[in-house]
Amino acid sequence: MPAGSPTVQRMLQLQRTAGNAAVGRLLREVIRDIEVPLAVNHTRPGAATQDDHALRHERHRGHAFVRDRHEDASGADPTDIRQGNIGDCFFLSPLMATVRINPRSIASKVRRIGESPSGGDAHEVKLYNASGDLVTHHVDDRFVTSVSGAPQYAQYGDKAADGGQELWVMLMEKAWAAQRGGFNNLDFGQASDGLMAVSGKRGTWHRIATESASQILTNIAQAYSDGKPVIPITPAPITGPALTWATAAGIPLVQSHAYNVERANRTDDEIDVANPHGRNHLRGISSGTFRMIFDWYLVADEAVR
């Protein structure tokens, strides 16, 4: 906010005449316009949940970030990300890949700014638009909630010593829903849009059928070394050979799903691929198996370090 803006001048005047309490009241007025994106208004075919008309927005008390052991000091970590009952892997996988490389860049985009008119905590969340410009959203700690009281979409991260839940993923997802006009518009999309939103970087798509296993491994290992997120996508439907492999490995595969690369080792021909659902990760697969499972992968054009 420019130093000479009327809002800042009014804050300074209030501080001189009425003290910090008046400044606090003014700040609460500034954040009164909380965005509440609409929930999904239908039950998707095959979804094992009740119609979202029955869901409600409820407050979930917690903290933006909770630092667990072995995490960055910011508290932002890819293990905090667990996809819920909506098809927004195209946002969560780029987020997972970006926070793995540069957790502090993600942590800097979420902060508590005061109190929501509903009585909860208000947060500022920054995401990039399609032009690469940062957009600021004001969201609170009310989230679409199932009848059991659990978050319906992105899930909690770590749990704090005081019992509060870690909310940064849920807050970023809510801001993304606001930016796209509602949770309906999070139900499937392009991973390149998610990558731009969380990192401000564009990406290049690679069609796996046009590349050898050796070339794929080289590309991904170089991207991993350079600090560039890599987002592989499964086809629809999953191919027969991939299903046979998955059955033998005991790891279900999801069609049209965005995963993200955790690690690539060119010497050992190993690629670790994470699932934003928080389970059924593909660890230590060969470049040949990677080529069999996925049909596209997106590589960021620039590092996110």
C-alpha positions as CSV (number, residue, x, y, z in Angstrom):
1,M,0.0,0.0,0.0
2,P,1.6,3.3,-1.0
3,A,2.8,5.5,1.9
4,G,0.7,8.4,0.7
5,S,-2.5,6.6,0.2
6,P,-5.6,7.9,2.0
7,T,-5.9,4.6,3.9
8,V,-2.3,4.9,5.3
9,Q,-2.9,8.6,6.1
10,R,-6.1,7.7,7.9
11,M,-4.3,5.0,9.9
12,L,-1.5,7.4,10.9
13,Q,-4.1,10.0,12.0
14,L,-6.0,7.4,14.1
15,Q,-2.8,6.3,15.7
16,R,-2.0,9.9,16.7
17,T,-5.5,10.6,18.0
18,A,-7.0,7.4,19.3
19,G,-4.2,4.9,19.7
20,N,-3.6,1.4,18.5
21,A,-7.1,0.2,19.2
22,A,-8.5,2.5,16.5
23,V,-5.9,1.3,14.1
24,G,-6.9,-2.3,14.8
25,R,-10.5,-1.4,14.0
26,L,-9.5,0.2,10.7
27,L,-7.4,-2.8,9.7
28,R,-10.4,-5.1,10.4
29,E,-12.5,-2.9,8.1
30,V,-9.9,-3.3,5.4
31,I,-10.2,-7.1,5.5
32,R,-14.0,-7.2,5.8
33,D,-14.4,-8.3,2.2
34,I,-13.7,-12.0,2.7
35,E,-14.0,-14.2,-0.5
36,V,-16.2,-17.3,-0.1
37,P,-16.1,-19.4,-3.3
38,L,-19.1,-21.5,-4.0
39,A,-18.9,-25.2,-3.2
40,V,-19.3,-27.9,-5.9
41,N,-23.1,-27.9,-6.5
42,H,-23.4,-31.5,-7.7
43,T,-22.3,-35.0,-6.9
44,R,-19.8,-36.2,-9.5
45,P,-20.5,-39.6,-11.1
46,G,-19.0,-42.3,-8.9
47,A,-18.3,-40.0,-6.0
48,A,-18.8,-41.8,-2.7
49,T,-20.1,-38.7,-0.8
50,Q,-23.4,-37.0,-0.3
51,D,-24.6,-34.2,-2.6
52,D,-22.6,-31.1,-1.9
53,H,-25.8,-29.2,-1.4
54,A,-25.8,-30.8,2.1
55,L,-22.4,-29.4,2.9
56,R,-21.7,-26.3,4.9
57,H,-19.0,-23.8,5.5
58,E,-17.6,-24.3,9.0
59,R,-14.6,-22.8,10.9
60,H,-11.6,-25.0,11.3
61,R,-9.3,-23.6,14.0
62,G,-5.6,-23.8,13.4
63,H,-2.5,-22.1,12.1
64,A,-1.4,-21.3,8.6
65,F,1.8,-23.3,9.1
66,V,2.9,-25.9,11.7
67,R,6.5,-27.1,11.6
68,D,6.9,-30.8,12.0
69,R,10.3,-32.5,12.6
70,H,12.6,-32.5,9.6
71,E,10.6,-29.7,7.9
72,D,11.9,-26.4,6.7
73,A,11.7,-23.6,9.3
74,S,8.7,-22.1,7.4
75,G,6.6,-25.2,8.1
76,A,5.6,-25.5,4.5
77,D,6.3,-29.1,3.3
78,P,5.0,-31.3,0.5
79,T,3.8,-33.9,3.0
80,D,1.3,-31.3,4.2
81,I,-0.6,-31.7,0.9
82,R,-3.5,-34.3,0.7
83,Q,-6.1,-33.9,-2.0
84,G,-9.7,-34.2,-0.9
85,N,-13.0,-34.9,-2.7
86,I,-12.4,-32.7,-5.8
87,G,-10.3,-33.2,-8.9
88,D,-7.8,-30.4,-8.4
89,C,-4.7,-32.4,-8.7
90,F,-3.7,-30.0,-11.5
91,F,-3.3,-27.4,-8.8
92,L,-2.1,-29.5,-5.9
93,S,0.6,-31.4,-7.8
94,P,2.4,-28.2,-9.0
95,L,2.0,-26.8,-5.5
96,M,3.6,-30.0,-4.1
97,A,6.4,-29.9,-6.6
98,T,7.1,-26.2,-5.9
99,V,7.0,-26.3,-2.1
100,R,9.4,-29.3,-2.2
101,I,12.0,-27.1,-4.1
102,N,11.3,-23.8,-2.4
103,P,9.2,-24.0,0.7
104,R,9.8,-20.4,1.8
105,S,8.5,-19.1,-1.5
106,I,5.2,-20.7,-0.8
107,A,5.2,-19.8,2.9
108,S,5.6,-16.1,1.9
109,K,2.3,-16.2,0.1
110,V,0.1,-17.0,3.1
111,R,-0.2,-14.9,6.2
112,R,-2.8,-14.2,8.9
113,I,-3.9,-10.6,8.7
114,G,-6.5,-10.3,11.4
115,E,-10.0,-11.2,12.2
116,S,-12.8,-12.3,9.8
117,P,-16.3,-10.7,10.2
118,S,-17.4,-14.3,11.1
119,G,-15.1,-14.3,14.1
120,G,-12.5,-16.5,12.7
121,D,-9.0,-15.8,11.3
122,A,-8.6,-13.9,8.1
123,H,-5.6,-14.7,5.9
124,E,-4.0,-13.1,2.9
125,V,-3.1,-15.5,0.1
126,K,-1.2,-14.5,-3.0
127,L,-1.4,-16.4,-6.3
128,Y,-0.3,-15.6,-9.8
129,N,-2.8,-15.0,-12.6
130,A,-2.4,-16.2,-16.2
131,S,-0.3,-13.2,-17.0
132,G,2.2,-13.9,-14.2
133,D,1.0,-11.1,-11.9
134,L,0.4,-11.7,-8.2
135,V,-3.2,-11.4,-7.1
136,T,-4.1,-11.0,-3.4
137,H,-7.0,-12.9,-2.0
138,H,-8.6,-12.5,1.5
139,V,-10.0,-15.8,2.8
140,D,-10.9,-17.0,6.3
141,D,-10.7,-20.3,8.1
142,R,-14.2,-21.4,7.2
143,F,-14.1,-24.4,4.8
144,V,-16.6,-26.6,3.0
145,T,-17.2,-29.4,5.5
146,S,-18.8,-32.8,5.4
147,V,-21.4,-34.1,7.8
148,S,-18.7,-35.8,9.8
149,G,-17.0,-32.4,10.4
150,A,-14.0,-33.1,8.2
151,P,-12.8,-30.8,5.4
152,Q,-14.4,-31.8,2.1
153,Y,-11.6,-30.7,-0.2
154,A,-7.9,-30.3,0.7
155,Q,-7.1,-31.9,4.1
156,Y,-5.2,-30.7,7.2
157,G,-1.4,-30.7,7.3
158,D,0.4,-31.2,10.5
159,K,-1.1,-30.8,14.0
160,A,0.3,-28.2,16.4
161,A,1.1,-28.8,20.0
162,D,-2.0,-26.8,21.0
163,G,-4.2,-29.1,18.9
164,G,-4.6,-26.6,16.1
165,Q,-4.5,-27.9,12.5
166,E,-2.2,-26.7,9.8
167,L,-4.3,-24.9,7.2
168,W,-2.0,-23.4,4.5
169,V,-2.9,-25.9,1.8
170,M,-6.6,-25.5,2.5
171,L,-6.2,-21.7,2.4
172,M,-4.3,-21.7,-0.9
173,E,-6.9,-24.1,-2.4
174,K,-9.7,-21.8,-1.3
175,A,-7.9,-18.8,-2.8
176,W,-7.5,-20.7,-6.0
177,A,-11.2,-21.5,-6.1
178,A,-11.9,-17.8,-5.6
179,Q,-9.6,-16.9,-8.4
180,R,-11.3,-19.3,-10.8
181,G,-14.9,-18.4,-9.8
182,G,-15.8,-21.3,-7.5
183,F,-14.9,-24.8,-6.5
184,N,-16.8,-26.1,-9.6
185,N,-13.9,-24.8,-11.7
186,L,-11.4,-26.8,-9.7
187,D,-12.8,-30.1,-10.8
188,F,-10.1,-31.0,-13.4
189,G,-7.9,-28.6,-15.4
190,Q,-4.5,-28.0,-16.9
191,A,-1.4,-28.5,-14.7
192,S,0.2,-25.6,-16.6
193,D,-2.5,-23.3,-15.0
194,G,-1.7,-24.7,-11.5
195,L,2.1,-24.3,-12.1
196,M,1.6,-20.6,-13.1
197,A,-0.7,-20.0,-10.1
198,V,1.7,-21.2,-7.5
199,S,5.1,-20.3,-9.0
200,G,4.5,-17.7,-11.7
201,K,6.4,-19.9,-14.2
202,R,5.3,-21.3,-17.5
203,G,6.0,-24.8,-18.5
204,T,6.7,-27.0,-21.6
205,W,4.7,-30.1,-22.3
206,H,6.4,-33.3,-23.3
207,R,4.5,-36.1,-25.1
208,I,5.9,-39.3,-23.8
209,A,5.1,-41.3,-26.9
210,T,7.6,-39.2,-28.9
211,E,10.5,-39.7,-26.4
212,S,12.6,-42.7,-25.5
213,A,12.9,-43.9,-21.9
214,S,16.5,-42.7,-21.9
215,Q,15.5,-39.2,-23.1
216,I,12.7,-39.0,-20.6
217,L,15.1,-39.9,-17.8
218,T,17.7,-37.3,-19.0
219,N,15.1,-34.5,-19.2
220,I,13.6,-35.2,-15.8
221,A,16.9,-35.7,-14.0
222,Q,18.1,-32.4,-15.5
223,A,15.0,-30.6,-14.5
224,Y,15.2,-32.0,-11.0
225,S,18.8,-30.9,-10.7
226,D,17.9,-27.4,-12.0
227,G,15.1,-26.9,-9.5
228,K,12.3,-27.1,-12.0
229,P,9.0,-28.8,-11.1
230,V,8.0,-31.8,-13.2
231,I,4.3,-32.8,-13.4
232,P,3.5,-36.2,-15.1
233,I,0.0,-37.0,-16.2
234,T,-1.7,-40.4,-16.6
235,P,-3.9,-41.1,-19.6
236,A,-7.6,-41.9,-19.7
237,P,-8.0,-44.8,-19.6
238,I,-4.9,-46.3,-18.0
239,T,-3.3,-48.6,-20.5
240,G,-3.4,-52.4,-20.1
241,P,0.3,-52.8,-19.5
242,A,0.2,-50.1,-16.8
243,L,-2.8,-51.8,-15.1
244,T,-1.0,-55.1,-15.2
245,W,2.1,-53.5,-13.6
246,A,-0.1,-51.7,-11.0
247,T,-1.9,-54.8,-10.0
248,A,1.4,-56.7,-9.5
249,A,2.8,-53.8,-7.5
250,G,-0.3,-53.4,-5.4
251,I,-0.4,-49.6,-6.2
252,P,-3.7,-48.3,-7.7
253,L,-3.3,-45.8,-10.6
254,V,-5.7,-42.9,-11.2
255,Q,-6.5,-41.9,-14.7
256,S,-6.2,-38.3,-16.0
257,H,-4.3,-37.6,-12.8
258,A,-1.4,-35.1,-12.1
259,Y,1.4,-36.5,-10.1
260,N,4.8,-34.8,-9.4
261,V,8.4,-35.9,-9.5
262,E,10.1,-36.1,-6.1
263,R,13.5,-37.3,-7.3
264,A,15.3,-38.6,-10.4
265,N,18.6,-40.6,-10.4
266,R,20.1,-41.0,-13.8
267,T,22.8,-43.4,-12.6
268,D,20.4,-45.9,-11.1
269,D,17.6,-45.2,-13.6
270,E,15.1,-44.4,-10.8
271,I,12.3,-41.9,-10.6
272,D,10.2,-41.2,-7.5
273,V,6.8,-39.8,-8.3
274,A,4.4,-38.5,-5.6
275,N,0.6,-38.5,-5.5
276,P,-1.1,-35.4,-4.1
277,H,-3.7,-37.7,-2.5
278,G,-0.9,-38.5,0.0
279,R,-0.8,-42.2,-0.7
280,N,0.0,-44.7,-3.5
281,H,3.3,-42.9,-4.4
282,L,5.4,-44.4,-7.2
283,R,8.9,-44.7,-5.7
284,G,11.9,-46.1,-7.5
285,I,10.3,-46.8,-10.8
286,S,12.5,-47.1,-13.9
287,S,12.3,-44.7,-16.8
288,G,10.7,-47.5,-18.8
289,T,7.9,-48.0,-16.2
290,F,7.5,-44.2,-16.1
291,R,7.0,-44.2,-19.9
292,M,4.5,-47.0,-19.6
293,I,2.4,-45.3,-16.9
294,F,2.2,-41.7,-18.1
295,D,1.4,-40.1,-21.4
296,W,2.5,-36.5,-20.8
297,Y,4.8,-34.6,-18.5
298,L,5.1,-30.8,-17.8
299,V,8.5,-29.2,-17.1
300,A,8.7,-25.7,-15.7
301,D,10.6,-23.4,-18.1
302,E,12.5,-21.8,-15.1
303,A,13.7,-22.9,-11.7
304,V,11.6,-22.0,-8.7
305,R,14.5,-21.8,-6.3
